[in-house]
Amino acid sequence: MLNSLDIPKRPEDTRVVVAMSGGVDSSVVAGLMKREGYDVIGVTLQLYDHGEAVHRAGACCAGQDIQDARRVAERLGIPHYVLDYEDRFREKVIERFAESYIAGETPIPCVACNQTVKFSDLLETARTLGADVLATGHYVRSRLLDGHRAMFRPVDLDRDQSYFLFATTQEQLDFLRFPLGGLTKPQTRELAREFGLTVAEKQDSQDICFVPQGRYADVIERLKPNAAEPGDIVHVDGRVLGTHHGIIHYTIGQRRGIGIATGEPLYVVRLEAEGRRVVVGPREALGTREIVLREVNWIGPGRLSDIPPGGIELHAKVRSTRPPKPAVLRLVEGQAVIDLADGETGVAPGQACVFFDDDGDGARVLGGGWIERTIPVNSGLTAPRAEAATVVPL
């Protein structure tokens, strides 16, 4: 007989390692697991340590948050360990973040952190502690389907974190549990009050944890002192409109702070790192229908390589704040290409494109990939097309 975590053991014989960031979500996960009678161990990762992180609201995994996690563990009466992951976090997340920005991309370090440090290194640590599962405070759902766990969007779509978990492998997904997927945020806070946790009203983290006040360029210039090299600001029609002090100060779709005045609204259309050019143009120049992906992770039914020549219909999400929209996923000479039925604007290389079988709260996460490049609507270019698309089988 399976327990509530789908493990064939009694709760008291099932060891659960909870990744505790010091926030309300992971704290409630620890409380729920303890209340259900599981053998719970809390683990907190120290990922970085800059002075502002100690008391800065909206941070995680440093200073005050570690103290909060420790107090929650004491309140719940569970063992708690703090692991120093600073070196691997710097190497696998912070350094890659900086290199991606220098290459003219707009990276998402939270995905890289889940992909490497949390769901790889921490997961292995959980195994060495004898854990049956690793539980986190992410708002997604998972359940057994054909012998393996499948990932689904949560009940509370305002808290949906599936976009940041697309790189989770099937092996990792089978070991992970997400107890908050069926709850809303207000329900989670109410449980925190019920458990008597001091973090019940704690502010959610907002910025990228290692970027104080959202100043990305400051962090990159500190890590890579020669990264901010000047170059030209060029209109899509070829006119040189001015100069800039480094492409790291710009992102695709940006309108304000470009540094030029032409009497017309201009947007950053693309960043050409090799030539240090910031290319700008009217809003319509931001439109794209086709996206070429790299490093695609597939956790849907079957195998990615079995996609038929015409591709498969699904829903794609190109920004964490945008809803999934109808699209077709095709393989072109072994590379994944997404055709967006209605197009999108401001799609940036380095961001993620995540696949779903639907767009509702019960949608299954099929995987995703990193955006390598986009093909503008009016470019005259296109990836080779195949025949009619097929609906993905479930």
Secondary structure, DSSP 4 states (H G I P E B T S, - for coil): ---TTS-SS-GGG-EEEEE--SSHHHHHHHHHHHHTT-EEEEEEEE----GGGTT-TT--SSTHHHHHHHHHHHHHT--EEEEE-HHHHIIIIIHHHHHHHHTT----HHHHHIIIIIIIIIHHHHHHTT-SEEE---S-EEEEETTEEEEE--S-GGG--GGGGTT--HHHHHHEE-TTTTS-HHHHHHHHHHTT-TTTTPPPP-S-TTSGGG-HHHHHHHHSTT----EEEEETTS-EEEEES-GGG--TT--TT-S---SS--EEEEEETTTTEEEEE-GGGGEEEEEEEEEEEE-SSS-GGG--TT-EEEEEE-STTS--EEEEEEEETTEEEEEEEEEEES--TTSEEEEES-SSTTPBEEEEEEEEEEEETTSS--PPP-S--EEPP-
